[in-house]
């Protein structure tokens, strides 16, 4: 019986640790490339990269997040979609996809103790060093991978002066996985310390 209790305790501790990890805000990996010289602020027009076939509402959420960050850095968005009216053309793309699943804890548990057990919702008080076991089985929760890419191109000669990518993960159904929340977090991380170190992947927590 002691061996069984020890084994169950170890297993539960492992599950608990895993759940605690997935509940924390995931870090964002950012990679940027540029020509090694400052990118002077100027007017810009945003357009989708070729990977975005249409300008959907979700795409617009990411494009708006990029626009806000560039405006904070002193760049000026144009009031037209015609690229010839701006100094820069900023191309934006996003990707959201399922990257796997994690087990969500079961809603009910049972407590086992040396002298008996008790049943209840997330409770279980046994006599003398009891352990709590999940009952009813948990369900799988999708891990959503989100990626934001942006490229700043000089209009006069079509030269790419800066580009970058930010990637993170979140759990499906959480507030942190909503497109507007993810877009703001990715854009903020992508332009943090602009233009950033070229060719280096950094982690923003």
C-alpha positions in Angstrom: 0.0 0.0 0.0 2.8 2.4 0.9 4.4 1.8 -2.5 1.1 2.5 -4.2 0.7 5.8 -2.3 4.2 6.9 -3.2 3.7 6.1 -6.8 0.4 7.9 -7.0 1.8 10.9 -5.1 4.7 11.2 -7.6 2.4 11.0 -10.6 0.0 13.6 -9.2 3.0 15.9 -8.4 4.1 15.6 -12.0 0.7 16.4 -13.4 0.3 19.4 -11.1 3.7 20.8 -12.1 2.7 20.4 -15.8 -0.6 22.2 -15.3 1.2 25.1 -13.4 3.6 25.4 -16.3 0.9 25.7 -19.0 -1.1 28.3 -17.0 1.8 30.8 -17.1 2.1 33.3 -19.9 4.2 31.7 -22.6 7.4 33.5 -23.7 7.7 35.0 -27.2 10.6 34.2 -29.4 11.7 37.1 -31.6 14.0 37.1 -34.6 14.9 40.2 -36.6 17.1 41.1 -39.5 18.2 44.5 -40.8 21.0 46.3 -42.7 22.8 47.4 -39.6 21.9 51.1 -39.9 19.1 53.0 -38.2 15.7 52.9 -39.8 14.6 56.5 -39.9 10.9 57.1 -39.1 8.6 58.0 -41.9 5.2 57.5 -43.4 4.1 53.9 -44.1 1.4 51.9 -45.7 0.5 48.4 -44.5 -0.3 45.6 -46.9 -0.5 41.8 -46.6 2.4 39.5 -47.5 1.7 37.0 -50.2 1.0 34.3 -47.5 -2.2 36.2 -46.7 -4.4 35.8 -49.7 -7.2 38.0 -48.3 -7.5 40.9 -45.9 -9.7 39.2 -43.3 -10.9 40.7 -40.0 -8.2 38.6 -38.1 -5.5 39.8 -40.5 -6.6 43.4 -39.8 -6.2 42.8 -36.1 -2.6 41.9 -36.6 -2.0 44.8 -39.0 -3.5 47.3 -36.6 -1.3 46.0 -33.8 1.8 46.5 -36.0 0.6 50.0 -37.0 0.2 51.0 -33.4 3.7 49.9 -32.5 5.2 51.7 -35.5 3.3 54.8 -34.6 4.7 54.6 -31.0 8.2 54.6 -32.6 7.5 57.8 -34.5 6.4 56.3 -37.9 3.3 57.8 -39.5 0.5 55.7 -41.0 -0.9 57.0 -44.3 -4.6 57.5 -44.8 -4.6 55.6 -48.1 -3.7 52.1 -49.2 -1.7 53.3 -52.2 1.9 52.5 -51.4 3.3 55.4 -53.6 1.9 57.8 -51.0 4.3 56.5 -48.3 8.0 56.3 -47.6 7.8 52.7 -46.5 5.7 49.7 -47.4 5.1 47.5 -44.3 4.1 43.9 -45.2 2.4 41.9 -42.5 1.5 38.2 -42.2 0.2 36.0 -39.4 -0.2 32.3 -38.8 -2.3 30.5 -36.1 -2.3 26.7 -36.0 -2.7 23.9 -33.5 0.6 22.5 -32.3 -0.5 19.7 -30.1 -2.6 19.0 -27.0 -2.3 18.9 -23.3 -4.4 17.1 -20.7 -6.8 19.3 -18.8 -7.3 18.1 -15.2 -10.5 16.2 -14.4 -13.2 18.3 -12.7 -13.7 15.8 -9.8 -11.3 14.1 -7.5 -11.3 11.5 -4.7 -9.2 11.4 -1.6 -7.6 8.3 -0.4 -6.3 8.0 3.1 -4.9 5.3 5.4 -8.2 4.9 7.1 -10.7 5.7 4.4 -11.6 8.1 1.7 -13.8 11.1 1.0 -15.4 12.2 -2.3 -16.1 15.7 -3.5 -15.2 18.4 -6.1 -11.5 19.0 -6.0 -11.3 17.8 -2.4 -10.3 14.7 -0.6 -9.4 14.5 3.0 -8.3 11.1 4.2 -7.1 9.9 7.5 -3.3 10.3 7.8 -1.4 11.5 4.6 -4.1 10.9 2.0 -3.6 11.5 -1.7 -6.0 13.0 -4.3 -6.8 11.3 -7.6 -8.6 12.7 -10.6 -12.0 11.1 -11.3 -14.0 11.2 -14.5 -11.1 11.9 -16.8 -9.8 15.2 -18.1 -10.1 16.4 -21.6 -7.5 17.5 -24.1 -6.9 21.2 -24.6 -5.3 22.5 -27.8 -2.0 24.4 -27.8 -2.3 27.2 -30.3 0.9 28.5 -32.0 0.7 32.1 -33.2 3.3 33.8 -35.4 3.5 37.4 -36.6 5.8 38.5 -39.4 6.5 42.1 -40.6 8.8 43.5 -43.2 9.6 47.1 -43.8 10.5 48.0 -47.4 11.7 51.3 -48.7 9.4 52.4 -51.5 11.9 54.3 -53.7 14.1 51.3 -54.4 12.1 48.4 -53.0 14.9 47.5 -50.5 14.0 45.6 -47.4 15.5 47.6 -44.5 14.0 45.5 -41.7 12.1 42.4 -41.1 11.2 40.2 -38.1 9.1 37.4 -36.7 7.6 36.8 -33.3 6.3 33.4 -32.2 4.4 32.2 -29.1 2.0 29.6 -27.8 -1.2 29.7 -25.8 -3.9 27.3 -24.6 -7.2 27.2 -26.5 -10.1 28.9 -24.7 -7.9 31.1 -22.5 -8.1 34.9 -22.7 -4.4 34.9 -23.6 -5.2 33.0 -26.8 -7.7 35.6 -28.2 -6.5 37.1 -31.5 -6.5 40.7 -30.3 -4.5 39.8 -27.2 -2.0 37.7 -29.1 -1.6 40.3 -31.8 -0.8 43.1 -29.3 1.7 40.9 -27.4 3.4 39.7 -30.6 3.6 43.2 -32.1 4.9 44.7 -28.8 7.6 42.0 -28.5 8.5 42.3 -32.2 9.3 46.0 -32.1 10.7 46.1 -28.6 14.1 47.8 -28.7 13.7 48.5 -32.5 15.5 47.7 -34.7 17.0 45.1 -32.3 20.0 42.8 -32.9 20.1 41.4 -36.4 20.1 37.7 -36.9 19.6 36.9 -33.2 16.7 35.2 -31.7 15.7 36.6 -28.3 13.0 35.6 -25.8 10.6 38.1 -24.4 8.7 37.1 -21.3 
